[in-house]
Amino acid sequence: MAEYTCTDRRLCVAVDMQGYGGRAGARHTEIQQNLVALLGRATRRAGLDPDTWEIQRSGDGVFAVLPADQPEGRIVDDFVRELAAELRRVNEGRKEEWCIRLRLAVHYGPAWPAANGFAGSGPVAVGRLLNCEPLRRALAAGGKAFLAVVLSRQVYEDTVVAAHTSLEPADFLAVRVVSKEFDQLGWLRVPGLSPAELKGTLEAHLPAPGHHGDAPVGRGGGDQQSATADREGTVQQAGRDLTRYGGGEGPTYVNHTTFQEGVTVENGVIGFSFGGQHG
């Protein structure tokens, strides 16, 4: 097991199977074998090394804490793509009621081993995301889509918004995740379905105008809002206050953030506000 401290931040990945408890007990062994096998194939085809992951298994689910050398963008992009492909292959020719459908949640936060698993806010947050109602509803409405994915704010911003994947912000639907003490936005995607196709099903879980969830935990803190803009400058709400400027081949963003401590910025521009005066 890797060395940990209570300040370590790790990528936390959680997977759960839909409808496992309703399957006949005699099929549980086969279902678990299929789950372990398809997750293993998907990780390796994505260029990841599951042998280095710290894993807790729960019959119909998996919780994993990944080492720092496992690329975050590859989880969000390649692993999800390979997992969706594996599910299509495994489910081909199966009756609808025997298809394997998975929910997947990804978060980055504090996590370290404890007496009964992992401690820290990272495992808590990924668990809240995994079991949230919007993710369950999205998977139930998916038809032939067998995978529903939700990313935390930080993972979404650091991978998708930051252009470290082949995915676009428009591939995701922002939903409000409320569970116990947890009230955050999550970014939801069902491979094979567009956000527009999911909106009707998830209307009750879409964030109200102006709602951005609690500020993410991390250095800098402060109020952060998100938006992405098309080439004409139309801003669409997403997760961090980003405004796109100029044309060119790729997007250029300005990130408006209230910082509470020192920061270092490369290849960027910072605007300062003093009592409403901007400079």
Wavefront OBJ file of the C-alpha trace (Angstrom):
o trace
v 0.000 0.000 0.000
v 1.214 3.510 -0.849
v 2.305 5.931 1.860
v -0.480 8.308 2.885
v -0.938 11.348 5.092
v -4.188 13.029 6.113
v -3.396 15.902 3.735
v -3.044 13.693 0.650
v -5.465 14.365 -2.175
v -6.220 11.468 -4.472
v -8.513 10.679 -7.360
v -11.473 8.689 -6.025
v -13.512 6.527 -8.401
v -16.701 4.704 -7.440
v -18.805 2.282 -9.479
v -22.144 0.694 -8.630
v -24.407 -1.684 -10.529
v -28.063 -0.948 -11.105
v -30.597 -3.499 -9.893
v -28.148 -6.003 -8.377
v -30.287 -6.637 -5.295
v -33.270 -7.538 -7.451
v -31.410 -10.288 -9.291
v -31.728 -13.912 -8.190
v -29.101 -14.784 -5.593
v -27.905 -17.709 -7.689
v -26.797 -15.216 -10.367
v -24.802 -12.964 -8.035
v -21.546 -14.895 -8.435
v -21.702 -14.678 -12.219
v -22.644 -10.989 -12.114
v -19.741 -10.150 -9.817
v -17.316 -12.048 -12.036
v -18.554 -10.127 -15.075
v -18.215 -6.818 -13.233
v -14.625 -7.462 -12.128
v -13.630 -8.711 -15.584
v -15.115 -5.832 -17.577
v -13.671 -3.204 -15.223
v -10.254 -4.837 -15.556
v -10.429 -4.895 -19.355
v -11.600 -1.274 -19.528
v -8.814 0.024 -17.285
v -6.076 -1.774 -19.177
v -7.399 -0.758 -22.592
v -7.420 2.818 -21.330
v -3.698 2.518 -20.568
v -4.201 2.422 -16.781
v -2.797 0.013 -14.210
v -5.547 -1.254 -11.880
v -2.983 -3.294 -9.924
v -1.758 -0.026 -8.398
v -5.226 1.082 -7.248
v -6.367 0.733 -3.637
v -9.727 -1.011 -4.065
v -12.684 -1.762 -1.810
v -15.204 -4.164 -3.301
v -18.837 -4.446 -2.247
v -20.379 -7.175 -4.376
v -22.176 -4.914 -6.818
v -19.715 -2.031 -6.629
v -16.141 -0.839 -6.394
v -14.518 2.106 -4.667
v -10.950 2.901 -5.705
v -8.310 5.402 -4.621
v -5.804 5.954 -7.400
v -2.081 6.734 -7.100
v -0.828 10.066 -8.349
v 0.686 8.563 -11.510
v -2.700 7.546 -12.941
v -3.707 10.425 -15.270
v -6.943 12.090 -14.226
v -7.884 12.986 -17.792
v -7.455 9.394 -18.906
v -10.003 8.254 -16.310
v -12.560 10.844 -17.403
v -12.017 10.235 -21.110
v -10.388 6.916 -22.107
v -11.577 4.789 -19.190
v -15.186 5.950 -19.561
v -15.084 5.304 -23.312
v -13.610 1.811 -22.853
v -16.042 0.985 -20.056
v -19.012 1.994 -22.207
v -17.656 -0.192 -25.029
v -17.182 -3.145 -22.658
v -20.751 -2.805 -21.401
v -22.124 -2.781 -24.946
v -20.145 -5.917 -25.722
v -21.140 -7.764 -22.544
v -24.803 -6.806 -22.917
v -25.081 -7.714 -26.583
v -27.848 -10.278 -27.044
v -28.900 -10.180 -23.374
v -32.474 -9.725 -22.323
v -33.153 -6.224 -21.040
v -33.551 -7.392 -17.452
v -30.135 -9.124 -17.493
v -28.139 -6.215 -18.886
v -25.386 -4.786 -16.688
v -25.845 -1.043 -16.112
v -23.323 0.978 -14.122
v -23.164 4.320 -12.376
v -19.712 5.920 -12.161
v -18.604 8.881 -10.031
v -15.217 10.630 -10.033
v -13.907 13.124 -7.473
v -10.526 14.451 -6.362
v -10.024 15.111 -2.664
v -8.432 14.070 0.638
v -8.342 10.287 1.145
v -6.229 8.037 3.361
v -6.550 4.497 4.797
v -8.460 4.028 8.055
v -9.624 1.138 10.240
v -12.671 0.324 8.080
v -11.745 1.573 4.640
v -10.727 5.081 3.624
v -11.205 8.314 5.543
v -11.396 11.910 4.340
v -13.838 14.093 2.465
v -12.868 12.530 -0.878
v -14.550 9.153 -0.282
v -17.577 10.891 1.240
v -18.052 13.192 -1.741
v -17.657 10.472 -4.359
v -20.180 8.345 -2.450
v -22.729 11.175 -2.433
v -22.228 11.677 -6.168
v -22.486 7.959 -6.927
v -25.781 7.541 -5.090
v -27.423 10.798 -6.134
v -30.899 10.763 -7.620
v -29.965 12.520 -10.897
v -27.408 9.816 -11.726
v -29.877 7.043 -10.963
v -32.558 8.702 -13.075
v -30.162 9.277 -15.959
v -29.220 5.599 -16.061
v -32.856 4.477 -15.827
v -33.725 6.707 -18.776
v -30.793 5.570 -20.837
v -32.445 2.780 -22.821
v -29.536 1.136 -24.624
v -27.065 3.349 -22.797
v -25.537 1.221 -20.060
v -23.347 3.765 -18.251
v -24.054 7.056 -16.446
v -21.135 9.191 -15.257
v -20.968 12.143 -12.884
v -17.917 14.314 -12.230
v -17.375 16.589 -9.266
v -16.820 20.275 -9.880
v -13.051 20.041 -9.452
v -12.604 17.045 -11.751
v -14.842 18.617 -14.398
v -12.951 21.902 -14.325
v -9.466 20.388 -14.163
v -10.011 17.925 -17.007
v -12.894 18.901 -19.314
v -12.892 22.700 -19.003
v -9.087 22.746 -18.991
v -9.107 20.790 -22.296
v -7.162 17.792 -20.978
v -9.635 15.387 -22.609
v -11.328 15.002 -25.982
v -14.629 15.913 -24.321
v -16.341 19.299 -24.445
v -18.324 21.085 -21.715
v -21.341 20.755 -24.016
v -21.123 16.950 -23.558
v -22.183 17.333 -19.902
v -25.302 18.421 -18.061
v -24.929 20.284 -14.775
v -27.189 18.847 -12.050
v -27.686 19.696 -8.404
v -26.648 16.910 -6.049
v -28.232 17.165 -2.601
v -27.654 14.398 -0.052
v -27.431 14.893 3.709
v -24.828 17.630 4.261
v -23.749 17.550 0.594
v -25.071 20.247 -1.760
v -22.928 20.591 -4.868
v -23.168 20.660 -8.616
v -22.179 17.548 -10.524
v -21.532 17.233 -14.244
v -23.423 14.320 -15.696
v -22.906 12.405 -18.914
v -24.481 9.294 -20.421
v -22.368 8.015 -23.353
v -24.678 7.715 -26.323
v -27.130 10.373 -25.145
v -26.897 14.141 -25.461
v -27.561 16.501 -22.535
v -30.654 17.708 -24.399
v -32.048 14.167 -24.364
v -31.553 13.977 -20.583
v -32.961 17.366 -19.627
v -36.603 16.274 -19.608
v -35.891 13.377 -17.267
v -33.706 15.456 -14.965
v -35.619 18.733 -14.993
v -36.277 18.594 -11.245
v -32.534 18.277 -10.589
v -31.249 21.077 -12.794
v -29.672 23.942 -10.834
v -31.757 27.053 -10.384
v -30.435 30.185 -12.095
v -27.626 31.617 -9.997
v -27.074 28.402 -8.008
v -23.499 27.165 -8.134
v -23.331 24.855 -5.122
v -20.878 25.267 -2.281
v -17.411 26.571 -3.091
v -15.005 23.691 -3.788
v -12.587 22.763 -1.018
v -8.987 23.600 -1.849
v -6.337 26.285 -1.959
v -7.648 29.716 -2.826
v -11.247 28.945 -1.861
v -13.471 31.888 -2.627
v -16.495 32.236 -4.838
v -16.159 30.427 -8.148
v -18.701 30.195 -10.909
v -18.378 28.495 -14.248
v -19.302 29.254 -17.784
v -18.182 28.333 -21.254
v -18.613 30.500 -24.303
v -19.015 29.702 -27.960
v -17.146 31.527 -30.741
v -19.777 34.284 -30.761
v -19.241 34.878 -27.049
v -22.522 33.362 -25.808
v -21.926 32.214 -22.233
v -23.360 28.903 -21.003
v -23.322 28.045 -17.291
v -20.925 25.225 -16.440
v -18.730 25.336 -13.326
v -16.160 28.130 -13.110
v -16.512 31.775 -14.132
v -14.874 31.532 -17.536
v -15.365 33.983 -20.371
v -14.060 33.245 -23.830
v -12.297 35.940 -25.804
v -11.088 36.152 -29.369
v -11.196 33.693 -32.222
v -8.473 31.354 -33.349
v -8.428 27.604 -33.376
v -8.808 26.982 -29.643
v -10.682 28.632 -26.780
v -9.163 31.388 -24.697
v -10.642 31.884 -21.246
v -10.386 34.438 -18.499
v -11.046 32.943 -15.064
v -12.649 35.355 -12.576
v -11.886 34.046 -9.073
v -11.703 35.597 -5.620
v -8.388 34.442 -4.129
v -7.790 34.383 -0.395
v -4.063 33.651 -0.416
v -1.026 33.883 -2.668
v -1.143 32.312 -6.127
v 1.230 31.839 -9.062
v -0.115 32.219 -12.600
v 1.610 31.312 -15.850
v 0.340 32.382 -19.280
v -2.685 34.083 -17.801
v -4.091 37.477 -16.878
v -5.382 38.391 -13.435
v -7.845 41.235 -12.882
v -8.028 42.767 -9.410
v -11.065 44.260 -7.739
v -10.825 46.824 -4.942
v -14.169 47.986 -3.582
v -15.808 47.669 -6.966
v -12.883 49.229 -8.868
v -11.324 46.821 -11.347
v -7.816 46.845 -12.739
l 1 2 3 4 5 6 7 8 9 10 11 12 13 14 15 16 17 18 19 20 21 22 23 24 25 26 27 28 29 30 31 32 33 34 35 36 37 38 39 40 41 42 43 44 45 46 47 48 49 50 51 52 53 54 55 56 57 58 59 60 61 62 63 64 65 66 67 68 69 70 71 72 73 74 75 76 77 78 79 80 81 82 83 84 85 86 87 88 89 90 91 92 93 94 95 96 97 98 99 100 101 102 103 104 105 106 107 108 109 110 111 112 113 114 115 116 117 118 119 120 121 122 123 124 125 126 127 128 129 130 131 132 133 134 135 136 137 138 139 140 141 142 143 144 145 146 147 148 149 150 151 152 153 154 155 156 157 158 159 160 161 162 163 164 165 166 167 168 169 170 171 172 173 174 175 176 177 178 179 180 181 182 183 184 185 186 187 188 189 190 191 192 193 194 195 196 197 198 199 200 201 202 203 204 205 206 207 208 209 210 211 212 213 214 215 216 217 218 219 220 221 222 223 224 225 226 227 228 229 230 231 232 233 234 235 236 237 238 239 240 241 242 243 244 245 246 247 248 249 250 251 252 253 254 255 256 257 258 259 260 261 262 263 264 265 266 267 268 269 270 271 272 273 274 275 276 277 278 279
